[in-house]
Amino acid sequence: MERKATPGDIDAICRGLPEVVLGTSWGDRPTYKVPQGPKGRGFVLYRAPHKTAINPESGEPYQDLLVIVVPDDAAKSALVEDPSLPFFAGR
């Protein structure tokens, strides 16, 4: 990876998919949803810092987390277990 993804990168990728809108979930968290409308299902959301996601180097909560919804445990494992990717399984 040459650089970390920016919020602009994430927005371009998500909005490049059909029927995606940016809304909110979990109260006030920015969330990309499909299909459009108030009942849309979130698939990427910005997560608030929390004690369940700690940076092992600093001991502080991560400030820039995304929750990415995947279809099943196999897809989750494929992302989390690939050492070349920055994913981890939160609690």
PyMOL Python script that loads the backbone (N, CA, C, O; Angstrom):
from pymol import cmd

cmd.read_pdbstr("""\
ATOM      1  N   MET A   1       0.839  -1.159   0.000  1.00  0.00           N
ATOM      2  CA  MET A   1       0.000   0.000   0.000  1.00  0.00           C
ATOM      3  C   MET A   1       0.896   1.237   0.000  1.00  0.00           C
ATOM      4  O   MET A   1       1.799   1.353   0.829  1.00  0.00           O
ATOM      5  N   GLU A   2       0.648   2.152  -0.921  1.00  0.00           N
ATOM      6  CA  GLU A   2       1.458   3.357  -0.991  1.00  0.00           C
ATOM      7  C   GLU A   2       1.018   4.406   0.016  1.00  0.00           C
ATOM      8  O   GLU A   2       1.844   5.163   0.524  1.00  0.00           O
ATOM      9  N   ARG A   3      -0.290   4.460   0.312  1.00  0.00           N
ATOM     10  CA  ARG A   3      -0.803   5.423   1.281  1.00  0.00           C
ATOM     11  C   ARG A   3      -2.117   4.905   1.849  1.00  0.00           C
ATOM     12  O   ARG A   3      -2.753   4.023   1.272  1.00  0.00           O
ATOM     13  N   LYS A   4      -2.509   5.460   2.974  1.00  0.00           N
ATOM     14  CA  LYS A   4      -3.796   5.103   3.552  1.00  0.00           C
ATOM     15  C   LYS A   4      -4.916   5.725   2.732  1.00  0.00           C
ATOM     16  O   LYS A   4      -4.744   6.780   2.122  1.00  0.00           O
ATOM     17  N   ALA A   5      -6.061   5.058   2.724  1.00  0.00           N
ATOM     18  CA  ALA A   5      -7.238   5.616   2.059  1.00  0.00           C
ATOM     19  C   ALA A   5      -7.703   6.852   2.822  1.00  0.00           C
ATOM     20  O   ALA A   5      -7.639   6.896   4.050  1.00  0.00           O
ATOM     21  N   THR A   6      -8.160   7.827   2.101  1.00  0.00           N
ATOM     22  CA  THR A   6      -8.698   9.041   2.704  1.00  0.00           C
ATOM     23  C   THR A   6     -10.226   8.949   2.723  1.00  0.00           C
ATOM     24  O   THR A   6     -10.801   8.106   2.034  1.00  0.00           O
ATOM     25  N   PRO A   7     -10.881   9.802   3.499  1.00  0.00           N
ATOM     26  CA  PRO A   7     -12.343   9.828   3.437  1.00  0.00           C
ATOM     27  C   PRO A   7     -12.856  10.080   2.012  1.00  0.00           C
ATOM     28  O   PRO A   7     -13.897   9.549   1.625  1.00  0.00           O
ATOM     29  N   GLY A   8     -12.130  10.884   1.236  1.00  0.00           N
ATOM     30  CA  GLY A   8     -12.518  11.117  -0.160  1.00  0.00           C
ATOM     31  C   GLY A   8     -12.432   9.853  -0.998  1.00  0.00           C
ATOM     32  O   GLY A   8     -13.287   9.611  -1.851  1.00  0.00           O
ATOM     33  N   ASP A   9     -11.402   9.042  -0.760  1.00  0.00           N
ATOM     34  CA  ASP A   9     -11.272   7.761  -1.465  1.00  0.00           C
ATOM     35  C   ASP A   9     -12.445   6.850  -1.128  1.00  0.00           C
ATOM     36  O   ASP A   9     -13.042   6.236  -2.012  1.00  0.00           O
ATOM     37  N   ILE A  10     -12.764   6.772   0.147  1.00  0.00           N
ATOM     38  CA  ILE A  10     -13.858   5.901   0.602  1.00  0.00           C
ATOM     39  C   ILE A  10     -15.178   6.368  -0.006  1.00  0.00           C
ATOM     40  O   ILE A  10     -15.985   5.554  -0.456  1.00  0.00           O
ATOM     41  N   ASP A  11     -15.391   7.676  -0.015  1.00  0.00           N
ATOM     42  CA  ASP A  11     -16.610   8.226  -0.601  1.00  0.00           C
ATOM     43  C   ASP A  11     -16.707   7.895  -2.089  1.00  0.00           C
ATOM     44  O   ASP A  11     -17.767   7.496  -2.571  1.00  0.00           O
ATOM     45  N   ALA A  12     -15.607   8.060  -2.813  1.00  0.00           N
ATOM     46  CA  ALA A  12     -15.618   7.778  -4.255  1.00  0.00           C
ATOM     47  C   ALA A  12     -15.895   6.304  -4.533  1.00  0.00           C
ATOM     48  O   ALA A  12     -16.647   5.980  -5.452  1.00  0.00           O
ATOM     49  N   ILE A  13     -15.301   5.418  -3.758  1.00  0.00           N
ATOM     50  CA  ILE A  13     -15.521   3.983  -3.962  1.00  0.00           C
ATOM     51  C   ILE A  13     -16.970   3.621  -3.662  1.00  0.00           C
ATOM     52  O   ILE A  13     -17.632   2.963  -4.463  1.00  0.00           O
ATOM     53  N   CYS A  14     -17.459   4.059  -2.494  1.00  0.00           N
ATOM     54  CA  CYS A  14     -18.822   3.693  -2.095  1.00  0.00           C
ATOM     55  C   CYS A  14     -19.872   4.291  -3.019  1.00  0.00           C
ATOM     56  O   CYS A  14     -20.804   3.598  -3.426  1.00  0.00           O
ATOM     57  N   ARG A  15     -19.732   5.560  -3.351  1.00  0.00           N
ATOM     58  CA  ARG A  15     -20.723   6.207  -4.215  1.00  0.00           C
ATOM     59  C   ARG A  15     -20.609   5.754  -5.668  1.00  0.00           C
ATOM     60  O   ARG A  15     -21.510   6.002  -6.469  1.00  0.00           O
ATOM     61  N   GLY A  16     -19.507   5.092  -6.009  1.00  0.00           N
ATOM     62  CA  GLY A  16     -19.353   4.531  -7.343  1.00  0.00           C
ATOM     63  C   GLY A  16     -20.152   3.252  -7.537  1.00  0.00           C
ATOM     64  O   GLY A  16     -20.284   2.763  -8.659  1.00  0.00           O
ATOM     65  N   LEU A  17     -20.685   2.708  -6.447  1.00  0.00           N
ATOM     66  CA  LEU A  17     -21.520   1.503  -6.520  1.00  0.00           C
ATOM     67  C   LEU A  17     -22.970   1.904  -6.766  1.00  0.00           C
ATOM     68  O   LEU A  17     -23.386   2.991  -6.364  1.00  0.00           O
ATOM     69  N   PRO A  18     -23.744   1.039  -7.421  1.00  0.00           N
ATOM     70  CA  PRO A  18     -25.137   1.401  -7.736  1.00  0.00           C
ATOM     71  C   PRO A  18     -25.994   1.581  -6.484  1.00  0.00           C
ATOM     72  O   PRO A  18     -25.887   0.819  -5.523  1.00  0.00           O
ATOM     73  N   GLU A  19     -26.840   2.599  -6.517  1.00  0.00           N
ATOM     74  CA  GLU A  19     -27.870   2.864  -5.513  1.00  0.00           C
ATOM     75  C   GLU A  19     -27.345   3.195  -4.122  1.00  0.00           C
ATOM     76  O   GLU A  19     -28.100   3.086  -3.156  1.00  0.00           O
ATOM     77  N   VAL A  20     -26.108   3.587  -3.981  1.00  0.00           N
ATOM     78  CA  VAL A  20     -25.535   3.888  -2.673  1.00  0.00           C
ATOM     79  C   VAL A  20     -25.793   5.340  -2.300  1.00  0.00           C
ATOM     80  O   VAL A  20     -25.650   6.244  -3.123  1.00  0.00           O
ATOM     81  N   VAL A  21     -26.173   5.545  -1.053  1.00  0.00           N
ATOM     82  CA  VAL A  21     -26.329   6.890  -0.503  1.00  0.00           C
ATOM     83  C   VAL A  21     -25.563   6.969   0.809  1.00  0.00           C
ATOM     84  O   VAL A  21     -25.324   5.953   1.461  1.00  0.00           O
ATOM     85  N   LEU A  22     -25.184   8.177   1.188  1.00  0.00           N
ATOM     86  CA  LEU A  22     -24.555   8.415   2.474  1.00  0.00           C
ATOM     87  C   LEU A  22     -25.628   8.894   3.432  1.00  0.00           C
ATOM     88  O   LEU A  22     -26.275   9.913   3.193  1.00  0.00           O
ATOM     89  N   GLY A  23     -25.816   8.152   4.521  1.00  0.00           N
ATOM     90  CA  GLY A  23     -26.796   8.509   5.538  1.00  0.00           C
ATOM     91  C   GLY A  23     -26.152   8.383   6.904  1.00  0.00           C
ATOM     92  O   GLY A  23     -24.951   8.603   7.058  1.00  0.00           O
ATOM     93  N   THR A  24     -26.957   8.027   7.894  1.00  0.00           N
ATOM     94  CA  THR A  24     -26.442   7.806   9.244  1.00  0.00           C
ATOM     95  C   THR A  24     -27.028   6.525   9.818  1.00  0.00           C
ATOM     96  O   THR A  24     -28.084   6.055   9.394  1.00  0.00           O
ATOM     97  N   SER A  25     -26.320   5.976  10.788  1.00  0.00           N
ATOM     98  CA  SER A  25     -26.814   4.841  11.570  1.00  0.00           C
ATOM     99  C   SER A  25     -26.160   4.928  12.937  1.00  0.00           C
ATOM    100  O   SER A  25     -25.343   5.818  13.177  1.00  0.00           O
ATOM    101  N   TRP A  26     -26.502   4.031  13.823  1.00  0.00           N
ATOM    102  CA  TRP A  26     -25.968   4.022  15.194  1.00  0.00           C
ATOM    103  C   TRP A  26     -26.113   5.412  15.810  1.00  0.00           C
ATOM    104  O   TRP A  26     -25.240   5.869  16.548  1.00  0.00           O
ATOM    105  N   GLY A  27     -27.215   6.071  15.501  1.00  0.00           N
ATOM    106  CA  GLY A  27     -27.477   7.399  16.024  1.00  0.00           C
ATOM    107  C   GLY A  27     -27.002   8.500  15.104  1.00  0.00           C
ATOM    108  O   GLY A  27     -27.811   9.218  14.516  1.00  0.00           O
ATOM    109  N   ASP A  28     -25.686   8.636  14.977  1.00  0.00           N
ATOM    110  CA  ASP A  28     -25.165   9.756  14.206  1.00  0.00           C
ATOM    111  C   ASP A  28     -23.955   9.403  13.345  1.00  0.00           C
ATOM    112  O   ASP A  28     -23.280  10.298  12.837  1.00  0.00           O
ATOM    113  N   ARG A  29     -23.674   8.127  13.177  1.00  0.00           N
ATOM    114  CA  ARG A  29     -22.468   7.716  12.462  1.00  0.00           C
ATOM    115  C   ARG A  29     -22.684   7.767  10.949  1.00  0.00           C
ATOM    116  O   ARG A  29     -23.639   7.176  10.447  1.00  0.00           O
ATOM    117  N   PRO A  30     -21.809   8.466  10.212  1.00  0.00           N
ATOM    118  CA  PRO A  30     -21.926   8.460   8.755  1.00  0.00           C
ATOM    119  C   PRO A  30     -21.857   7.029   8.223  1.00  0.00           C
ATOM    120  O   PRO A  30     -20.958   6.267   8.577  1.00  0.00           O
ATOM    121  N   THR A  31     -22.817   6.678   7.368  1.00  0.00           N
ATOM    122  CA  THR A  31     -22.960   5.300   6.891  1.00  0.00           C
ATOM    123  C   THR A  31     -23.354   5.271   5.423  1.00  0.00           C
ATOM    124  O   THR A  31     -24.280   5.963   5.000  1.00  0.00           O
ATOM    125  N   TYR A  32     -22.636   4.461   4.651  1.00  0.00           N
ATOM    126  CA  TYR A  32     -23.008   4.232   3.247  1.00  0.00           C
ATOM    127  C   TYR A  32     -24.014   3.091   3.230  1.00  0.00           C
ATOM    128  O   TYR A  32     -23.788   2.029   3.811  1.00  0.00           O
ATOM    129  N   LYS A  33     -25.142   3.338   2.543  1.00  0.00           N
ATOM    130  CA  LYS A  33     -26.251   2.387   2.549  1.00  0.00           C
ATOM    131  C   LYS A  33     -26.730   2.061   1.140  1.00  0.00           C
ATOM    132  O   LYS A  33     -26.564   2.848   0.208  1.00  0.00           O
ATOM    133  N   VAL A  34     -27.332   0.868   1.007  1.00  0.00           N
ATOM    134  CA  VAL A  34     -28.066   0.473  -0.198  1.00  0.00           C
ATOM    135  C   VAL A  34     -29.311  -0.275   0.254  1.00  0.00           C
ATOM    136  O   VAL A  34     -29.268  -0.848   1.342  1.00  0.00           O
ATOM    137  N   PRO A  35     -30.379  -0.320  -0.456  1.00  0.00           N
ATOM    138  CA  PRO A  35     -30.687   0.634  -1.508  1.00  0.00           C
ATOM    139  C   PRO A  35     -30.974   1.996  -0.903  1.00  0.00           C
ATOM    140  O   PRO A  35     -30.966   2.160   0.317  1.00  0.00           O
ATOM    141  N   GLN A  36     -31.227   2.971  -1.765  1.00  0.00           N
ATOM    142  CA  GLN A  36     -31.493   4.320  -1.291  1.00  0.00           C
ATOM    143  C   GLN A  36     -32.759   4.357  -0.461  1.00  0.00           C
ATOM    144  O   GLN A  36     -33.636   3.506  -0.611  1.00  0.00           O
ATOM    145  N   GLY A  37     -32.852   5.333   0.405  1.00  0.00           N
ATOM    146  CA  GLY A  37     -34.050   5.531   1.204  1.00  0.00           C
ATOM    147  C   GLY A  37     -33.785   5.324   2.678  1.00  0.00           C
ATOM    148  O   GLY A  37     -32.702   4.885   3.064  1.00  0.00           O
ATOM    149  N   PRO A  38     -34.780   5.639   3.516  1.00  0.00           N
ATOM    150  CA  PRO A  38     -34.596   5.571   4.967  1.00  0.00           C
ATOM    151  C   PRO A  38     -34.383   4.156   5.494  1.00  0.00           C
ATOM    152  O   PRO A  38     -33.839   3.988   6.586  1.00  0.00           O
ATOM    153  N   LYS A  39     -34.791   3.157   4.762  1.00  0.00           N
ATOM    154  CA  LYS A  39     -34.644   1.763   5.210  1.00  0.00           C
ATOM    155  C   LYS A  39     -33.403   1.102   4.621  1.00  0.00           C
ATOM    156  O   LYS A  39     -33.240  -0.113   4.733  1.00  0.00           O
ATOM    157  N   GLY A  40     -32.536   1.878   4.002  1.00  0.00           N
ATOM    158  CA  GLY A  40     -31.340   1.303   3.396  1.00  0.00           C
ATOM    159  C   GLY A  40     -30.483   0.563   4.408  1.00  0.00           C
ATOM    160  O   GLY A  40     -30.453   0.913   5.588  1.00  0.00           O
ATOM    161  N   ARG A  41     -29.796  -0.449   3.942  1.00  0.00           N
ATOM    162  CA  ARG A  41     -28.936  -1.252   4.812  1.00  0.00           C
ATOM    163  C   ARG A  41     -27.494  -0.751   4.703  1.00  0.00           C
ATOM    164  O   ARG A  41     -26.952  -0.630   3.605  1.00  0.00           O
ATOM    165  N   GLY A  42     -26.883  -0.463   5.850  1.00  0.00           N
ATOM    166  CA  GLY A  42     -25.517   0.031   5.867  1.00  0.00           C
ATOM    167  C   GLY A  42     -24.515  -1.064   5.544  1.00  0.00           C
ATOM    168  O   GLY A  42     -24.679  -2.208   5.969  1.00  0.00           O
ATOM    169  N   PHE A  43     -23.472  -0.711   4.789  1.00  0.00           N
ATOM    170  CA  PHE A  43     -22.413  -1.670   4.505  1.00  0.00           C
ATOM    171  C   PHE A  43     -21.028  -1.125   4.846  1.00  0.00           C
ATOM    172  O   PHE A  43     -20.083  -1.901   4.988  1.00  0.00           O
ATOM    173  N   VAL A  44     -20.890   0.181   4.978  1.00  0.00           N
ATOM    174  CA  VAL A  44     -19.651   0.804   5.463  1.00  0.00           C
ATOM    175  C   VAL A  44     -20.064   1.954   6.368  1.00  0.00           C
ATOM    176  O   VAL A  44     -20.851   2.813   5.972  1.00  0.00           O
ATOM    177  N   LEU A  45     -19.528   1.969   7.589  1.00  0.00           N
ATOM    178  CA  LEU A  45     -19.830   3.091   8.467  1.00  0.00           C
ATOM    179  C   LEU A  45     -18.588   3.509   9.232  1.00  0.00           C
ATOM    180  O   LEU A  45     -17.699   2.708   9.523  1.00  0.00           O
ATOM    181  N   TYR A  46     -18.564   4.789   9.544  1.00  0.00           N
ATOM    182  CA  TYR A  46     -17.480   5.335  10.351  1.00  0.00           C
ATOM    183  C   TYR A  46     -17.789   5.025  11.808  1.00  0.00           C
ATOM    184  O   TYR A  46     -18.869   5.355  12.299  1.00  0.00           O
ATOM    185  N   ARG A  47     -16.854   4.398  12.497  1.00  0.00           N
ATOM    186  CA  ARG A  47     -17.067   3.978  13.878  1.00  0.00           C
ATOM    187  C   ARG A  47     -16.434   4.983  14.831  1.00  0.00           C
ATOM    188  O   ARG A  47     -15.332   5.475  14.587  1.00  0.00           O
ATOM    189  N   ALA A  48     -17.127   5.278  15.900  1.00  0.00           N
ATOM    190  CA  ALA A  48     -16.582   6.156  16.939  1.00  0.00           C
ATOM    191  C   ALA A  48     -15.458   5.422  17.672  1.00  0.00           C
ATOM    192  O   ALA A  48     -15.499   4.198  17.799  1.00  0.00           O
ATOM    193  N   PRO A  49     -14.460   6.156  18.154  1.00  0.00           N
ATOM    194  CA  PRO A  49     -13.410   5.508  18.951  1.00  0.00           C
ATOM    195  C   PRO A  49     -14.027   4.774  20.136  1.00  0.00           C
ATOM    196  O   PRO A  49     -14.998   5.242  20.730  1.00  0.00           O
ATOM    197  N   HIS A  50     -13.454   3.619  20.474  1.00  0.00           N
ATOM    198  CA  HIS A  50     -14.004   2.790  21.554  1.00  0.00           C
ATOM    199  C   HIS A  50     -12.915   1.916  22.139  1.00  0.00           C
ATOM    200  O   HIS A  50     -11.924   1.620  21.471  1.00  0.00           O
ATOM    201  N   LYS A  51     -13.092   1.505  23.370  1.00  0.00           N
ATOM    202  CA  LYS A  51     -12.092   0.682  24.062  1.00  0.00           C
ATOM    203  C   LYS A  51     -11.929  -0.713  23.463  1.00  0.00           C
ATOM    204  O   LYS A  51     -10.993  -1.425  23.828  1.00  0.00           O
ATOM    205  N   THR A  52     -12.803  -1.115  22.564  1.00  0.00           N
ATOM    206  CA  THR A  52     -12.677  -2.439  21.940  1.00  0.00           C
ATOM    207  C   THR A  52     -11.787  -2.423  20.707  1.00  0.00           C
ATOM    208  O   THR A  52     -11.549  -3.468  20.103  1.00  0.00           O
ATOM    209  N   ALA A  53     -11.290  -1.241  20.325  1.00  0.00           N
ATOM    210  CA  ALA A  53     -10.406  -1.129  19.158  1.00  0.00           C
ATOM    211  C   ALA A  53      -9.225  -0.231  19.539  1.00  0.00           C
ATOM    212  O   ALA A  53      -9.250   0.981  19.326  1.00  0.00           O
ATOM    213  N   ILE A  54      -8.201  -0.854  20.103  1.00  0.00           N
ATOM    214  CA  ILE A  54      -7.041  -0.139  20.627  1.00  0.00           C
ATOM    215  C   ILE A  54      -5.832  -0.327  19.725  1.00  0.00           C
ATOM    216  O   ILE A  54      -5.543  -1.438  19.278  1.00  0.00           O
ATOM    217  N   ASN A  55      -5.135   0.758  19.464  1.00  0.00           N
ATOM    218  CA  ASN A  55      -3.895   0.703  18.710  1.00  0.00           C
ATOM    219  C   ASN A  55      -2.839   0.057  19.607  1.00  0.00           C
ATOM    220  O   ASN A  55      -2.516   0.611  20.658  1.00  0.00           O
ATOM    221  N   PRO A  56      -2.290  -1.103  19.220  1.00  0.00           N
ATOM    222  CA  PRO A  56      -1.341  -1.791  20.090  1.00  0.00           C
ATOM    223  C   PRO A  56      -0.038  -1.013  20.304  1.00  0.00           C
ATOM    224  O   PRO A  56       0.648  -1.222  21.304  1.00  0.00           O
ATOM    225  N   GLU A  57       0.301  -0.131  19.386  1.00  0.00           N
ATOM    226  CA  GLU A  57       1.532   0.646  19.526  1.00  0.00           C
ATOM    227  C   GLU A  57       1.393   1.787  20.526  1.00  0.00           C
ATOM    228  O   GLU A  57       2.314   2.046  21.301  1.00  0.00           O
ATOM    229  N   SER A  58       0.246   2.476  20.518  1.00  0.00           N
ATOM    230  CA  SER A  58       0.063   3.636  21.390  1.00  0.00           C
ATOM    231  C   SER A  58      -0.763   3.336  22.638  1.00  0.00           C
ATOM    232  O   SER A  58      -0.672   4.056  23.632  1.00  0.00           O
ATOM    233  N   GLY A  59      -1.574   2.268  22.586  1.00  0.00           N
ATOM    234  CA  GLY A  59      -2.478   1.970  23.694  1.00  0.00           C
ATOM    235  C   GLY A  59      -3.725   2.832  23.693  1.00  0.00           C
ATOM    236  O   GLY A  59      -4.553   2.723  24.598  1.00  0.00           O
ATOM    237  N   GLU A  60      -3.870   3.682  22.698  1.00  0.00           N
ATOM    238  CA  GLU A  60      -5.023   4.578  22.580  1.00  0.00           C
ATOM    239  C   GLU A  60      -6.045   4.002  21.602  1.00  0.00           C
ATOM    240  O   GLU A  60      -5.684   3.239  20.706  1.00  0.00           O
ATOM    241  N   PRO A  61      -7.331   4.368  21.772  1.00  0.00           N
ATOM    242  CA  PRO A  61      -8.332   3.925  20.788  1.00  0.00           C
ATOM    243  C   PRO A  61      -8.026   4.486  19.400  1.00  0.00           C
ATOM    244  O   PRO A  61      -7.602   5.634  19.260  1.00  0.00           O
ATOM    245  N   TYR A  62      -8.247   3.658  18.376  1.00  0.00           N
ATOM    246  CA  TYR A  62      -8.123   4.142  17.001  1.00  0.00           C
ATOM    247  C   TYR A  62      -9.132   5.266  16.791  1.00  0.00           C
ATOM    248  O   TYR A  62     -10.247   5.213  17.310  1.00  0.00           O
ATOM    249  N   GLN A  63      -8.736   6.281  16.030  1.00  0.00           N
ATOM    250  CA  GLN A  63      -9.609   7.418  15.747  1.00  0.00           C
ATOM    251  C   GLN A  63     -10.236   7.346  14.362  1.00  0.00           C
ATOM    252  O   GLN A  63     -11.146   8.116  14.054  1.00  0.00           O
ATOM    253  N   ASP A  64      -9.761   6.428  13.524  1.00  0.00           N
ATOM    254  CA  ASP A  64     -10.174   6.420  12.117  1.00  0.00           C
ATOM    255  C   ASP A  64     -10.654   5.042  11.669  1.00  0.00           C
ATOM    256  O   ASP A  64     -10.154   4.485  10.691  1.00  0.00           O
ATOM    257  N   LEU A  65     -11.625   4.505  12.393  1.00  0.00           N
ATOM    258  CA  LEU A  65     -12.106   3.156  12.083  1.00  0.00           C
ATOM    259  C   LEU A  65     -13.315   3.164  11.162  1.00  0.00           C
ATOM    260  O   LEU A  65     -14.178   4.039  11.232  1.00  0.00           O
ATOM    261  N   LEU A  66     -13.347   2.159  10.297  1.00  0.00           N
ATOM    262  CA  LEU A  66     -14.517   1.891   9.473  1.00  0.00           C
ATOM    263  C   LEU A  66     -15.024   0.506   9.820  1.00  0.00           C
ATOM    264  O   LEU A  66     -14.232  -0.410  10.040  1.00  0.00           O
ATOM    265  N   VAL A  67     -16.323   0.348   9.870  1.00  0.00           N
ATOM    266  CA  VAL A  67     -16.941  -0.964   9.963  1.00  0.00           C
ATOM    267  C   VAL A  67     -17.358  -1.329   8.550  1.00  0.00           C
ATOM    268  O   VAL A  67     -18.048  -0.557   7.884  1.00  0.00           O
ATOM    269  N   ILE A  68     -16.944  -2.496   8.091  1.00  0.00           N
ATOM    270  CA  ILE A  68     -17.292  -2.963   6.756  1.00  0.00           C
ATOM    271  C   ILE A  68     -18.090  -4.252   6.910  1.00  0.00           C
ATOM    272  O   ILE A  68     -17.591  -5.237   7.455  1.00  0.00           O
ATOM    273  N   VAL A  69     -19.315  -4.242   6.433  1.00  0.00           N
ATOM    274  CA  VAL A  69     -20.184  -5.411   6.528  1.00  0.00           C
ATOM    275  C   VAL A  69     -19.874  -6.342   5.364  1.00  0.00           C
ATOM    276  O   VAL A  69     -19.844  -5.920   4.208  1.00  0.00           O
ATOM    277  N   VAL A  70     -19.644  -7.611   5.682  1.00  0.00           N
ATOM    278  CA  VAL A  70     -19.372  -8.625   4.658  1.00  0.00           C
ATOM    279  C   VAL A  70     -20.459  -9.697   4.740  1.00  0.00           C
ATOM    280  O   VAL A  70     -21.161  -9.785   5.748  1.00  0.00           O
ATOM    281  N   PRO A  71     -20.606 -10.512   3.696  1.00  0.00           N
ATOM    282  CA  PRO A  71     -21.741 -11.435   3.652  1.00  0.00           C
ATOM    283  C   PRO A  71     -21.695 -12.590   4.646  1.00  0.00           C
ATOM    284  O   PRO A  71     -22.744 -13.093   5.046  1.00  0.00           O
ATOM    285  N   ASP A  72     -20.494 -13.022   5.056  1.00  0.00           N
ATOM    286  CA  ASP A  72     -20.445 -14.187   5.934  1.00  0.00           C
ATOM    287  C   ASP A  72     -19.078 -14.277   6.630  1.00  0.00           C
ATOM    288  O   ASP A  72     -18.181 -13.474   6.373  1.00  0.00           O
ATOM    289  N   ASP A  73     -18.944 -15.266   7.510  1.00  0.00           N
ATOM    290  CA  ASP A  73     -17.700 -15.438   8.270  1.00  0.00           C
ATOM    291  C   ASP A  73     -16.509 -15.779   7.375  1.00  0.00           C
ATOM    292  O   ASP A  73     -15.377 -15.412   7.691  1.00  0.00           O
ATOM    293  N   ALA A  74     -16.747 -16.469   6.277  1.00  0.00           N
ATOM    294  CA  ALA A  74     -15.650 -16.809   5.370  1.00  0.00           C
ATOM    295  C   ALA A  74     -15.053 -15.544   4.742  1.00  0.00           C
ATOM    296  O   ALA A  74     -13.834 -15.418   4.630  1.00  0.00           O
ATOM    297  N   ALA A  75     -15.905 -14.625   4.341  1.00  0.00           N
ATOM    298  CA  ALA A  75     -15.419 -13.365   3.764  1.00  0.00           C
ATOM    299  C   ALA A  75     -14.685 -12.549   4.816  1.00  0.00           C
ATOM    300  O   ALA A  75     -13.655 -11.939   4.526  1.00  0.00           O
ATOM    301  N   LYS A  76     -15.209 -12.535   6.036  1.00  0.00           N
ATOM    302  CA  LYS A  76     -14.561 -11.824   7.132  1.00  0.00           C
ATOM    303  C   LYS A  76     -13.177 -12.418   7.407  1.00  0.00           C
ATOM    304  O   LYS A  76     -12.201 -11.682   7.546  1.00  0.00           O
ATOM    305  N   SER A  77     -13.095 -13.732   7.483  1.00  0.00           N
ATOM    306  CA  SER A  77     -11.820 -14.400   7.734  1.00  0.00           C
ATOM    307  C   SER A  77     -10.815 -14.114   6.629  1.00  0.00           C
ATOM    308  O   SER A  77      -9.632 -13.917   6.906  1.00  0.00           O
ATOM    309  N   ALA A  78     -11.268 -14.090   5.391  1.00  0.00           N
ATOM    310  CA  ALA A  78     -10.366 -13.830   4.271  1.00  0.00           C
ATOM    311  C   ALA A  78      -9.728 -12.447   4.401  1.00  0.00           C
ATOM    312  O   ALA A  78      -8.548 -12.281   4.094  1.00  0.00           O
ATOM    313  N   LEU A  79     -10.485 -11.468   4.847  1.00  0.00           N
ATOM    314  CA  LEU A  79      -9.943 -10.114   5.021  1.00  0.00           C
ATOM    315  C   LEU A  79      -9.037 -10.019   6.247  1.00  0.00           C
ATOM    316  O   LEU A  79      -7.939  -9.468   6.179  1.00  0.00           O
ATOM    317  N   VAL A  80      -9.506 -10.557   7.352  1.00  0.00           N
ATOM    318  CA  VAL A  80      -8.774 -10.438   8.617  1.00  0.00           C
ATOM    319  C   VAL A  80      -7.474 -11.236   8.613  1.00  0.00           C
ATOM    320  O   VAL A  80      -6.480 -10.799   9.193  1.00  0.00           O
ATOM    321  N   GLU A  81      -7.470 -12.380   7.976  1.00  0.00           N
ATOM    322  CA  GLU A  81      -6.305 -13.257   8.022  1.00  0.00           C
ATOM    323  C   GLU A  81      -5.240 -12.940   6.972  1.00  0.00           C
ATOM    324  O   GLU A  81      -4.157 -13.523   7.005  1.00  0.00           O
ATOM    325  N   ASP A  82      -5.525 -12.034   6.050  1.00  0.00           N
ATOM    326  CA  ASP A  82      -4.538 -11.659   5.029  1.00  0.00           C
ATOM    327  C   ASP A  82      -3.593 -10.616   5.628  1.00  0.00           C
ATOM    328  O   ASP A  82      -4.010  -9.484   5.873  1.00  0.00           O
ATOM    329  N   PRO A  83      -2.329 -10.975   5.870  1.00  0.00           N
ATOM    330  CA  PRO A  83      -1.414 -10.038   6.531  1.00  0.00           C
ATOM    331  C   PRO A  83      -1.085  -8.793   5.707  1.00  0.00           C
ATOM    332  O   PRO A  83      -0.545  -7.826   6.243  1.00  0.00           O
ATOM    333  N   SER A  84      -1.398  -8.806   4.434  1.00  0.00           N
ATOM    334  CA  SER A  84      -1.124  -7.633   3.607  1.00  0.00           C
ATOM    335  C   SER A  84      -2.235  -6.585   3.701  1.00  0.00           C
ATOM    336  O   SER A  84      -2.096  -5.490   3.157  1.00  0.00           O
ATOM    337  N   LEU A  85      -3.333  -6.910   4.385  1.00  0.00           N
ATOM    338  CA  LEU A  85      -4.468  -5.994   4.495  1.00  0.00           C
ATOM    339  C   LEU A  85      -4.567  -5.424   5.910  1.00  0.00           C
ATOM    340  O   LEU A  85      -4.143  -6.074   6.865  1.00  0.00           O
ATOM    341  N   PRO A  86      -5.122  -4.216   6.056  1.00  0.00           N
ATOM    342  CA  PRO A  86      -5.180  -3.571   7.373  1.00  0.00           C
ATOM    343  C   PRO A  86      -6.432  -3.895   8.191  1.00  0.00           C
ATOM    344  O   PRO A  86      -6.828  -3.101   9.044  1.00  0.00           O
ATOM    345  N   PHE A  87      -7.056  -5.042   7.945  1.00  0.00           N
ATOM    346  CA  PHE A  87      -8.310  -5.365   8.634  1.00  0.00           C
ATOM    347  C   PHE A  87      -8.063  -6.131   9.916  1.00  0.00           C
ATOM    348  O   PHE A  87      -7.089  -6.875  10.033  1.00  0.00           O
ATOM    349  N   PHE A  88      -8.949  -5.945  10.873  1.00  0.00           N
ATOM    350  CA  PHE A  88      -8.958  -6.755  12.085  1.00  0.00           C
ATOM    351  C   PHE A  88     -10.396  -6.946  12.517  1.00  0.00           C
ATOM    352  O   PHE A  88     -11.274  -6.158  12.165  1.00  0.00           O
ATOM    353  N   ALA A  89     -10.627  -7.985  13.274  1.00  0.00           N
ATOM    354  CA  ALA A  89     -11.981  -8.277  13.751  1.00  0.00           C
ATOM    355  C   ALA A  89     -12.178  -7.605  15.095  1.00  0.00           C
ATOM    356  O   ALA A  89     -11.479  -7.901  16.064  1.00  0.00           O
ATOM    357  N   GLY A  90     -13.131  -6.706  15.138  1.00  0.00           N
ATOM    358  CA  GLY A  90     -13.453  -6.058  16.400  1.00  0.00           C
ATOM    359  C   GLY A  90     -14.407  -6.917  17.196  1.00  0.00           C
ATOM    360  O   GLY A  90     -14.893  -7.946  16.729  1.00  0.00           O
ATOM    361  N   ARG A  91     -14.656  -6.477  18.385  1.00  0.00           N
ATOM    362  CA  ARG A  91     -15.615  -7.189  19.241  1.00  0.00           C
ATOM    363  C   ARG A  91     -16.965  -6.565  19.141  1.00  0.00           C
ATOM    364  O   ARG A  91     -17.906  -7.024  19.788  1.00  0.00           O
TER     365      ARG A  91
END
""", "prot")
cmd.dss("prot")
cmd.show_as("cartoon", "prot")
cmd.util.cbc("prot")
cmd.orient("prot")
